Amino acid sequence: MRYLILSDVHANWEALQAVVADARGLWDRAVCCGDLVGYGADPDVVTTWVRQNVPEVIRGNHDKACAGLEDLDWFNPVARASAVWTIETMDQRNVDWLRALPEGPLAVDGFEIAHGSPLDEDEYVVTEQDAEQVRPYIDSGTCFFGHTHLQGGFLCHRNGIMRLRRPPAESATETFELESDTVYLINPGSVGQPRDNDPRAAYAIWDSERRLLTFRRVPYDVSSAQEKILRAGLPEMLAFRLASGK
């Protein structure tokens, strides 16, 4: 089975459209590691597409906030303003669907999906030390996670931990053959708001039979996404950062 692995779409319809077009013919089933909404200006169209096309979805912290399950006092002012706008804008049917999303980790065909980490859905896994702490709690051997907006991941072997690299700026893909006796923590990257200094939308393809993981990057219509954010009256920073991937 070939899986389309999505995370952190953040209501960016232009980025999601580009990913779907780029991945056409490469996947059989899709999963999402959370944060469909927040930051971007298209929460309803993104949520509706995911509802119709992605069978396995877990909630992210922005999904919780926009569904009334998270205290907004924990958010920084920009994220809070975005969450408030999203709450006031979204169709109630989509809000109810977000509210019913399960907390990760969720088992899917021999692997897991989580938002932050298998231990805490709001925990950031960024460093080798973070990966080492999480490693004993990965039941399946392979866990896809999001939250950091940083494409890449960690190979956790008995001899130590090695980073999995994302595609360089001059390339669109980076492929790895995963070993069967090794634990992996894999971040597909953020579809809608990358923060790894690469503004291209990020996602991954996982071929579970061949054990091939491919990180992919695709350019999208950033200017249209920015215009929507500004027109909606959302914080300008949310528009400007899309162009730099920060």
N, C-alpha and C positions, 0 to 999 in steps of 0.2 A: 504493500500500500504506500502511495506517495501522499505526503501530508503538506499542506500549505500552513506554515506556522506564522501567525500574526500576533502582534502585541502593540499596545500603546498607539492606537489609531488617532485618538484625541480629536475626534470630530473633524478630521481633515479629509474631506471627500475627494479632493483632487489627488492627494497622495494615494488613497485607497484605490481609486480608479486606475491609477498608473500601475500599482502593484498587481491588480487583477488582470490587467492587459498583459503585463510582462510575464505573469505566471501562467498564462493560458496554455493548456495542454500539458502542464508539468505536474498537476496534482489531481488526486482523486477525492480527497476529503480535507476539510479545513478545521483548524482549532485556533482559539484566541486566548492569549494570556492576560486579557483584561485591559482596562482603561480605554474603552470605546469613546468616551466623551471627555469633556473638559478641554479648555484652551482654544479649540477650533470653533468655527461658526456653523458647522453642519451636523449637530448631534442627532437630529432625527433621521436624516437620510443615511448616515453611517450606521446607526443602530438598526434601522430597518433592513439594510443590506445584510448585516451580520445575522440578524434574526432569521433571515430567509436562506442564508447560505452556509452558516457555520454551526454544525451540530453541537460541538463542545466548546463552551465559553465559560470562563470564570470571571469573577468580578475583580476590578482594580480599585485603588483608593479613590480615584475620581468618580468611578461608577457609584461607589458607596455614597460619596458626598452628594452627588447629583440626584440620588434616589432617597436622600434624607436619612441615610444610615451612618453618617460620619459627622462629627462635630467640626464645623467650618473654622472654628477658632484655631485648629491645628494647622491650617493652610496659611501660606504667606499671602500678602495682600493681592498679588496678581492672580494666584490660583483661586483665592476666595472670590474675587470679583468675577472670574470666569465661571465658577460653580454657581454663583447666584444668578448670573445671566442664563446659564443652561437650565437651571431649575425653573426659571420664569418662562423659558422659551419652549421646552420640550413638550411633545404630545404626551398626555398622561399614560397612554397605553405603553409607550416606550419606557417611561419612568417606572411603571409597574414591572415591566420585564426586567429592567436593570435591578430593581429591588429583589427580584427572585433569583438572580444569578447566584450560583454556589461559590463558597470560599474555596480556594485552592489549598492543597494540591488535589488535582483530579486525575485519576488513572485513565489512560487512553491507549489501548492496544500495545501494551508493553513499555510505555513511557508515561511520564507525568507532566502536567502543566501546572505552573504556579504563577502568581503575580510577583511577589517579592522573593520569598524563599519557601521551601517546604515547611519551615518552622514558623514563619510569620509572614503573612501576606503583605505586610507593609515594610518588611526588612529589605534593605539594599544589599545586594551581593555585587561587590565591585572589585575587591582585592583577592589575592590568593588566600589570605588569612580568612576572609569571609567564606570562601569556598571550602576551606578545610573544616570550618565549624559546621557547615551544612552537610557535608559529604556523608556522615554516618546515617543521615535521616532520609536519604534518597532510596526508596524501596525498589524501584524498577531498574536502576542503573543509569537511566537517562532522564533528566528533568529539564524541560524548557521553561524559562522564566522571563519576566520583563522588568518593568518598574524603573530601571536605571536609564533607559533610552540609549544604552551602549551596546552595539552589536558585537558579538564575540562569545566568549565563554571559557570554560575550564575543563581540562582533562585531569581527572583526579586518580592518579595511579599510586600503587604502594610505594613507589620510589619518589613520589612528590607530585606537585601540581604544575601543569603547563597551560599557558593561555592558548586559546584558539583565536586566530586573527581574523579580522573582518577584511573584505576586499579593499585593496588600496585604491587611491583616488583615480588611478588610470584604468581600473578594472571594474567589471560589473559583478563578478562572481568569485567565490573562494570555496573549494570543495574539499571535504575530509572524509576518509573512510574510518568509521568509528570501530574500535576494538570491542569485542564482546565481553571481555573480562575487566572492563574499566568503567568507572563512574564518570558521567558527563553532566555538567551544568551548562546549558546553552541558552544564550539570549539572542533571539532573532533580530533584535533591534527594534526601533520605533518606526512604525509606518508613517505617523503623522507629525512627529516632532523629534527627529534625531538630535542627539547631543554629543556626538563623537566627532565633531568638526567636519562632517560630511552631510550636506543638506539633502542628499538623495534619500528617498523613501527606502526603508530597510525591511527585509523579511527573510524567511528561510524556507527551504524545501527539505523534508526529511523522507528518504526512501527507506522504509523500515525493513524491507526484504533484503536489499543490497547493503544496508547500513551506510548509506551515503548521505551526508549532510552538506547542503550548499547554502552558504550565505549569499544573498543577492541584494544589489542596490539598483535603483532605477530613478532617473530624474522625473520630475513632475512639474505641473504648472504652479510654481510657487507664487507668482504674482497674483493669480486669481484667488488663491487661498488667503493671501495677505489682504487683498482688497475686501474680501468678505468679512474678515476679522475687524478691519478698520470701520467698515460700513455698519457693522453690528454694534459699534461702540465699545468693543472689548479693549483691554489694555494694549497700547501700541507695541509694547515689548513682545507680545505674543505673535505679532505679525513680523516684526523685524528679525527675530531670532530664526525664523524659518529659512532665511536666505544664507545663514552662516552655519547652521547645524550645531548651534550651541545652546 
